[in-house]
Amino acid sequence: MAPVDPHSFADSTQPSTSHISLSLYFDFSSSIIHASALISLANPHTGPFFLDTRSLTINSILDLQSKTPIPFSLSENDPIKGRQLSVSLSNHSSFLVTYTTSPSSSALQWLNPLQTFNKAHPFVYTQCQAIHARSVFPCQDTPAVRICYSARLNIPDQLSAVMAARHVERRRPVNNEAEELGCGNSSWCAQGRVVEEFVMEQPVPPYLFAFAVGEIGNRDVGPRTRIYAEAVPELLDAAAIEFTGTEVVIRQGESLFGEYEWERFDLLVLPPSFPVGGMENPRMVFLTPTVIKGDASGAQVVAHELAHSWTGNLITNKTNEHFWLNEGFTTYAERRIVEVVQGEERAALNTGIGWRGLNEEVAERFRDNMEFTKLVNNQEGIDPDDVYSQVPYEKGFQFLLRIERQVGRPTFDEFLKKYIATFKFKSIDTKTFIDFLKANIPEIEKQIDLKLWTEGTGIPPDAYEPDSRVYNRIVSRASEFVDGRIPREDEVADWQGQEWELYLKNLPKSIEAPQFRVKGRTGMALLDGMRNLSLFDSTFL
């Protein structure tokens, strides 16, 4: 056995999956999905073939042409990787797996009607990063393997489905199109059910598989962007206003990094239970509703998720041990976009906040385990969710900024475009990047200690400590709180959620009641800022 990824049972001696065709029947009453997956391989294979699963009940595996069973077995449960599905193939290039998900699926969030805005219908959505796609369908759940897929979602007809894929049609179920499913043909074709079809024709890593089903409405905000959210007019209108400038951000990204390859850049605002600020699913970014603040500052979140369209989605880290290739590049790209769209001072503020976060991670969170302050780290036996941090974002950003400072922005911009064009729709590791860097910027290894940056712990001495005027002013205002001074209304008039977040994070850890006595418009401004505070770190998406 030759594993390709410490978080996957996938074997490098076996062929990669090239395409998966999914049929999914949503049973909201039980919070499960009855499903089938037609798995196609890049090459025919004889012998055991390994897939990742978690909390899936495997009902059968069939040779689709002969309808005969194919032997399979499931390993004991690994607390991180789940269970290995071993399929005994005999010159097979495809096979059909029928299975059922579990209510405890780590990728699926089921909401009852009372947990939604309208409180009338249920809702379900996915969050597959980092290694949770295996709890929705059996797959080689590693970013080293990129797949195309198609999907038929059978849902109640009062609901709608969206996916991070191209929508084909909404139609009535067809008799016998999913006869192998555990729910049975009668349930698939029952009155009150519809099928939504989707297709993803560009190869993506499994963690970018995403869907949502619920009472969903939409608003168009640009030629390539539509806002989706629960069908509440006030929510849809607020989201449309917040993200009205998205096309400008897309065009700026294209001017910096090349053509946008994904056709659509739609945005789905999810219910408040969505666990992260944003998820960069291709064609349809998933967002928390906390990004809607009414001041158009959500453009920064859009900039980060859009930047993933080139760095992360188009070029992907081969394993989570090289996560900085996704997030360091994307943080750099985001700040380049923000610099143009929102101004240099805003980008500098972001850099200052990121620098503070990086130092906190190194000095506090990982002070007893410096392995995870490396850009390339060993995650054998480690759940990637447990070591998720700002290090790959901010240290990765600092590494790329160090290269830019060494060679100059025009040279680095030319390098970036060539890098993206060379490796698009591929998954790579850090060695591949370093080799490409050395080949295209001769003698860079003599000017920058590349090994120290990628394999060393902590923050290298030649990192850039930012000096943001706005950052310094806000931190200074926060330090005055101990003396009973809060900012005047005119001092906070142009603050957005990010400024308030920085201010509040720098207040004393414990606040006495007399210190918190506020009055008049100044006090109300502080309280408004607290209400506007986003419940996530905008650099941590």
C-alpha positions in Angstrom: 0.0 0.0 0.0 1.3 3.4 -1.0 -0.8 6.2 0.6 -0.9 9.5 -1.3 -2.2 11.5 1.7 -2.0 10.9 5.5 -5.7 11.7 5.7 -6.9 9.2 3.0 -7.0 5.5 2.3 -6.3 6.3 -1.4 -3.4 4.3 -2.8 -1.0 5.8 -5.4 -0.6 2.4 -7.1 -4.3 2.4 -8.0 -6.0 4.5 -10.7 -7.6 7.8 -9.8 -11.3 8.4 -10.0 -12.1 10.5 -13.1 -15.9 10.9 -12.7 -18.7 10.3 -10.2 -22.4 10.3 -11.1 -24.5 10.7 -8.1 -28.3 10.1 -7.5 -29.4 11.5 -4.1 -32.8 11.1 -2.5 -33.3 13.5 0.4 -35.3 12.1 3.4 -35.7 15.2 5.6 -37.8 13.2 8.1 -34.8 11.0 8.9 -32.0 13.4 8.1 -30.5 10.9 5.7 -29.8 10.6 1.9 -30.5 7.4 0.0 -27.9 7.4 -2.7 -25.9 5.8 -5.5 -22.5 6.7 -6.9 -21.4 5.5 -10.3 -17.6 5.7 -10.0 -15.5 5.8 -13.2 -11.8 5.3 -13.1 -9.0 6.8 -15.2 -7.9 3.2 -16.1 -9.4 -0.3 -15.8 -8.2 -2.0 -12.5 -7.9 -5.5 -11.2 -7.4 -6.1 -7.5 -8.4 -4.2 -4.4 -9.5 -0.6 -4.9 -9.7 1.7 -1.9 -12.1 4.5 -1.2 -12.7 6.7 1.9 -16.0 6.6 3.8 -17.3 7.9 7.0 -20.7 7.1 8.6 -22.0 5.6 5.4 -24.0 2.3 5.2 -22.9 0.5 2.0 -25.8 -1.5 0.6 -24.3 -3.0 -2.5 -21.6 -2.6 -5.2 -22.6 -3.7 -8.7 -21.1 -4.2 -12.1 -23.4 -1.9 -13.9 -23.4 -3.8 -17.2 -24.0 -7.3 -15.8 -25.9 -6.1 -12.7 -23.8 -8.7 -10.7 -22.5 -7.9 -7.2 -18.8 -7.0 -6.7 -17.3 -8.1 -3.5 -16.3 -5.4 -1.0 -15.3 -5.0 2.6 -15.1 -2.2 5.2 -12.3 -1.7 7.7 -12.7 -0.9 11.3 -13.3 2.8 12.0 -10.3 5.1 12.1 -11.1 8.1 14.3 -9.7 10.5 11.7 -10.0 8.8 8.3 -13.2 6.8 8.9 -13.5 3.4 7.2 -11.7 2.1 4.2 -14.0 0.7 1.5 -12.1 -2.0 -0.4 -13.7 -3.1 -3.6 -12.4 -6.2 -5.4 -12.3 -5.3 -9.1 -11.6 -7.5 -12.1 -10.6 -5.3 -15.0 -13.3 -2.8 -14.1 -13.2 0.8 -15.2 -16.5 1.7 -13.4 -18.8 0.3 -10.7 -22.0 1.4 -8.9 -22.1 1.9 -5.1 -25.5 2.1 -3.4 -25.4 3.5 0.1 -27.2 5.6 2.8 -25.7 8.5 4.7 -26.1 8.9 8.4 -27.8 11.7 10.5 -24.3 12.1 12.0 -22.6 12.8 8.7 -19.8 15.2 9.5 -20.4 17.1 6.2 -24.2 17.5 6.4 -26.0 20.1 8.5 -29.7 19.3 8.7 -32.0 22.1 10.0 -35.6 21.7 11.0 -38.0 24.4 10.0 -37.7 26.3 13.3 -34.0 26.8 12.6 -34.7 28.7 9.4 -35.7 32.3 8.8 -39.2 31.5 7.6 -39.7 28.6 9.9 -41.8 26.8 7.3 -39.5 24.3 5.6 -36.3 22.3 6.5 -32.9 23.1 5.1 -29.7 21.1 4.5 -26.2 22.1 3.4 -22.7 20.7 3.1 -19.3 21.7 4.4 -16.8 19.1 3.0 -13.5 20.8 3.8 -11.1 19.4 4.9 -11.9 15.6 4.8 -15.7 15.4 5.1 -16.8 14.6 1.5 -16.4 10.9 2.4 -19.4 11.3 4.7 -21.6 12.3 1.7 -20.3 9.8 -0.9 -17.5 7.2 -1.1 -14.5 8.7 -2.8 -10.7 9.1 -2.8 -11.1 12.0 -0.4 -7.8 13.7 -1.0 -7.1 16.9 -2.9 -4.5 14.9 -4.8 -7.4 13.4 -6.8 -9.5 15.8 -8.9 -12.9 14.6 -10.2 -15.7 15.7 -12.5 -19.2 14.8 -11.4 -22.9 14.9 -12.2 -25.7 14.8 -9.6 -29.4 14.3 -9.5 -31.0 15.6 -6.3 -34.5 14.3 -5.6 -36.2 16.7 -3.2 -39.6 17.9 -2.1 -41.1 20.1 -4.8 -41.7 23.1 -2.5 -37.9 23.3 -2.0 -35.0 24.2 -4.4 -31.5 22.9 -4.7 -28.3 24.7 -5.5 -24.8 23.3 -6.1 -21.2 24.3 -6.8 -21.8 23.1 -10.3 -23.7 24.0 -13.4 -27.5 23.7 -13.1 -28.9 21.6 -15.9 -32.7 21.4 -15.2 -35.4 21.0 -12.7 -37.9 18.2 -13.7 -40.2 15.5 -12.7 -38.5 12.2 -11.6 -38.2 9.5 -14.3 -39.3 5.9 -13.7 -36.4 3.5 -13.0 -33.7 6.1 -13.3 -32.6 5.3 -9.7 -34.0 1.8 -9.3 -31.0 0.5 -7.2 -31.5 3.1 -4.5 -32.6 1.9 -1.1 -35.6 4.3 -1.1 -37.1 2.4 -4.0 -38.5 3.5 -7.3 -41.9 4.3 -5.8 -40.4 6.9 -3.4 -38.2 8.4 -6.1 -41.2 9.0 -8.4 -43.7 9.9 -5.6 -46.0 12.8 -5.9 -44.6 16.0 -4.5 -41.0 15.2 -5.6 -38.8 16.9 -8.2 -35.3 16.3 -9.5 -32.7 19.0 -9.8 -29.8 18.1 -12.1 -26.3 19.5 -12.0 -22.9 18.9 -13.7 -19.3 19.8 -12.8 -17.3 19.5 -16.0 -14.0 20.8 -14.6 -12.0 18.6 -12.3 -12.1 19.6 -8.6 -10.9 18.1 -5.4 -13.7 16.3 -3.4 -13.6 18.9 -0.6 -15.1 21.4 -3.1 -18.2 19.3 -3.6 -21.2 21.3 -2.2 -24.9 21.6 -2.3 -27.8 23.2 -0.3 -31.5 22.4 -0.3 -34.2 24.5 1.2 -36.6 27.3 0.5 -34.2 29.4 -1.5 -34.6 32.6 -3.5 -32.2 34.7 -5.5 -31.3 38.2 -6.8 -29.0 39.0 -9.8 -26.3 41.5 -9.0 -24.1 41.2 -12.0 -23.5 39.5 -15.4 -21.7 36.5 -13.6 -23.2 36.7 -10.1 -26.5 35.8 -8.5 -27.1 36.0 -4.8 -28.9 33.0 -3.3 -30.3 32.9 0.3 -33.4 31.7 2.1 -36.5 33.2 0.4 -36.8 36.2 2.7 -37.1 39.4 0.7 -35.3 41.5 3.4 -32.4 39.1 3.5 -32.1 38.8 -0.2 -32.3 42.6 -0.6 -29.6 43.2 2.0 -27.3 40.6 0.5 -27.8 42.1 -3.0 -26.8 45.5 -1.7 -23.8 44.2 0.2 -22.4 42.4 -2.8 -23.5 44.8 -5.6 -19.9 45.5 -6.5 -18.8 41.9 -7.1 -18.3 42.2 -10.8 -15.7 44.9 -10.2 -13.8 42.6 -7.9 -13.9 39.8 -10.4 -12.5 42.0 -13.2 -9.7 43.1 -10.9 -8.9 39.5 -10.1 -8.7 38.8 -13.8 -6.4 41.7 -14.5 -4.0 40.4 -11.8 -4.2 36.6 -12.3 -5.7 35.8 -15.7 -9.0 34.7 -17.0 -11.7 33.6 -14.5 -12.2 29.9 -15.5 -15.4 29.0 -13.7 -18.0 30.9 -15.8 -20.2 31.8 -12.8 -19.4 33.4 -9.4 -22.6 33.0 -7.5 -22.9 33.5 -3.7 -25.1 31.6 -1.3 -25.9 33.2 2.1 -26.5 30.3 4.4 -28.4 30.2 7.8 -26.4 31.4 10.8 -25.3 27.8 11.8 -22.9 27.8 8.9 -19.6 27.1 10.7 -17.1 29.3 8.8 -17.1 32.8 7.4 -17.0 31.6 3.8 -16.2 28.5 1.7 -14.8 28.9 -1.7 -16.8 26.3 -3.6 -16.3 26.9 -7.3 -19.1 28.6 -9.2 -21.0 29.2 -5.8 -19.3 30.5 -2.7 -21.0 29.7 0.6 -21.2 32.5 3.1 -22.3 33.1 6.7 -25.0 35.8 7.0 -22.7 37.7 9.4 -20.9 39.1 6.4 -24.0 41.3 5.7 -23.3 44.4 7.8 -24.9 47.0 5.6 -21.7 48.9 4.8 -20.6 46.9 1.7 -17.6 45.6 3.7 -18.6 42.1 2.6 -16.6 42.9 -0.5 -13.5 41.8 1.4 -14.8 38.4 2.1 -15.8 38.2 -1.6 -12.2 39.2 -2.5 -10.8 36.3 -0.5 -13.2 33.7 -1.8 -12.8 35.0 -5.4 -9.0 34.8 -5.1 -9.5 31.0 -4.4 -10.8 30.7 -7.9 -7.2 30.9 -9.0 -5.3 29.7 -5.9 -6.9 26.8 -4.2 -9.6 25.8 -6.7 -7.6 26.1 -9.9 -4.3 25.1 -8.3 -4.8 23.0 -5.2 -2.5 21.8 -2.4 -1.8 18.1 -2.9 -2.4 17.3 0.7 -3.3 19.4 3.8 0.4 19.3 4.8 0.8 21.9 2.0 -2.3 23.9 2.9 -0.3 27.2 2.6 -0.3 26.7 -1.2 -4.1 27.3 -1.0 -4.4 29.9 1.8 -1.1 31.7 1.7 -1.5 32.4 -2.1 -5.1 33.3 -1.6 -4.4 35.7 1.3 -1.8 37.4 -0.9 -4.1 37.5 -3.9 -7.0 38.9 -1.7 -4.9 41.7 -0.5 -3.7 42.6 -4.0 -7.4 42.8 -5.0 -8.4 44.8 -1.9 -5.5 47.2 -2.5 -7.0 48.2 -5.8 -10.7 48.0 -5.0 -10.8 49.4 -1.5 -7.4 51.2 -1.3 -3.9 50.7 0.0 -4.8 51.6 3.6 -7.5 48.9 3.8 -5.0 46.3 2.5 -2.4 47.5 5.0 -5.0 47.2 7.8 -5.7 43.6 6.7 -1.9 42.9 6.7 -1.6 44.4 10.2 -4.4 42.3 11.6 -3.0 39.2 10.0 0.5 39.9 11.4 -1.0 40.2 14.9 -2.9 36.9 14.4 0.2 35.1 13.2 2.3 36.2 16.1 -0.4 35.1 18.5 -0.6 31.6 16.9 3.2 31.2 17.1 3.7 32.6 20.6 0.5 31.2 22.3 -1.4 28.4 20.5 1.6 26.4 19.1 4.3 27.3 21.6 4.4 23.7 22.8 4.1 22.2 19.3 6.1 24.3 16.9 5.6 21.7 14.1 2.4 23.4 13.1 4.2 26.8 12.7 5.9 25.3 9.6 4.4 25.9 6.2 5.1 22.3 5.4 4.3 20.1 8.4 3.7 16.5 9.3 0.1 15.7 9.8 0.3 11.9 10.1 -2.2 10.9 12.8 -3.5 14.5 13.0 -7.0 15.6 12.1 -6.5 18.7 9.9 -9.5 20.4 11.6 -7.6 20.3 14.9 -4.6 22.2 13.6 -6.5 24.7 11.4 -4.9 28.1 12.1 -3.8 31.4 10.6 -0.2 30.1 10.1 -0.7 28.8 6.5 -2.6 32.0 5.7 -0.3 34.6 7.2 3.1 32.9 7.1 2.3 31.8 3.5 1.4 35.4 2.7 4.6 36.7 4.3 6.6 34.2 2.2 5.1 35.3 -1.0 5.5 39.0 0.0 9.2 38.3 0.8 9.6 37.0 -2.8 7.8 40.0 -4.2 10.0 42.4 -2.2 13.1 40.6 -3.4 12.3 40.6 -7.1 9.9 43.5 -7.4 6.2 43.5 -8.1 6.3 43.5 -11.9 8.5 40.5 -12.0 6.5 38.7 -9.4 3.2 39.4 -11.2 4.6 37.9 -14.3 5.8 34.9 -12.3 2.3 34.5 -10.7 0.5 34.5 -14.1 2.9 31.9 -15.4 2.5 29.7 -12.3 -1.3 29.8 -12.6 -1.3 29.0 -16.3 1.2 26.1 -15.8 -0.5 24.3 -13.0 -4.2 25.1 -13.4 -6.5 22.2 -12.7 -3.7 20.4 -11.0 -2.8 19.5 -7.4 0.8 20.2 -6.4 3.1 20.1 -3.3 5.6 22.6 -2.0 8.6 21.0 -3.8 6.8 21.4 -7.1 6.3 25.1 -6.3 9.9 25.6 -5.2 11.3 23.9 -8.3 9.1 26.1 -10.5 10.2 29.2 -8.5 13.9 28.4 -8.9 13.5 27.7 -12.6 11.7 31.0 -13.3 13.5 33.3 -10.9 17.2 32.2 -11.2 19.3 32.3 -8.0 16.3 33.2 -5.8 17.5 30.5 -3.4 20.7 32.5 -2.9 18.7 35.6 -2.0 16.0 34.0 0.2 16.4 31.0 2.6 13.6 29.0 1.0 14.1 26.0 3.3 13.8 28.2 6.4 10.6 29.7 5.1 8.9 26.4 4.2 10.4 24.0 6.7 11.5 26.2 9.6 9.4 26.9 12.7 8.2 30.2 13.8 8.5 33.5 11.9 11.6 34.0 9.8 13.7 37.1 10.7 13.2 38.6 7.2 9.4 38.7 7.5 7.8 42.0 7.0 6.3 43.7 10.0 3.6 46.0 8.7 3.1 49.6 9.7 -0.5 50.5 9.2 -1.6 54.0 10.3 -5.2 52.9 10.8 -4.1 49.7 12.6 -1.9 51.6 15.0 -4.6 54.3 15.7 -7.2 51.7 16.5 -4.9 49.8 18.8 -4.0 53.1 20.5 -7.7 53.9 21.0 -8.3 50.5 22.6 -5.4 51.0 25.0 -7.1 54.2 26.3 -10.1 52.2 27.4 -8.4 51.4 30.8 -8.4 55.2 31.5 -12.1 55.3 30.9 -11.9 56.9 27.4 -13.9 55.5 24.5 -13.6 56.8 21.0 -15.5 59.9 20.0 -18.3 59.6 17.5 -16.3 61.4 14.8 -13.4 59.0 15.4 -15.5 56.0 14.5 -17.7 57.5 11.9 -16.0 55.6 9.1 -15.3 52.3 11.0 -16.6 49.1 9.5 -16.9 45.7 11.1 -13.2 45.0 10.7 -12.2 48.1 12.6 -14.6 47.4 15.4 -13.4 43.8 15.6 -9.8 45.0 15.9 -10.7 47.5 18.6 -12.7 45.0 20.7 -10.0 42.4 20.4 -7.5 44.9 21.9 -9.6 45.8 24.9 -8.6 44.5 28.3 -9.4 40.8 28.9 -11.6 41.7 31.8 -13.6 44.8 32.0 -15.0 46.3 35.2 -18.6 47.5 35.2 -17.6 51.2 35.8 -15.3 51.1 32.8 -18.2 49.9 30.6 -20.6 52.7 31.5 -21.5 54.4 28.3 -23.7 57.3 27.6 -24.9 59.6 24.7 -24.2 59.1 21.0 -20.6 58.2 21.7 -21.6 55.2 23.8 -24.2 54.2 21.3 -21.6 54.2 18.6 -19.5 51.7 20.6 -22.5 49.5 21.2 -23.5 49.7 17.5 -19.9 48.6 16.7 -20.3 45.6 19.0 -23.6 44.7 17.3 -21.9 44.9 13.9 -19.0 42.8 15.0 -18.7 39.8 12.8 -18.4 36.5 14.7 -15.4 35.3 12.7 -12.0 36.5 11.7 -12.2 37.7 8.1 -8.7 36.5 7.4 -9.7 33.0 8.6 -11.8 31.8 5.7 
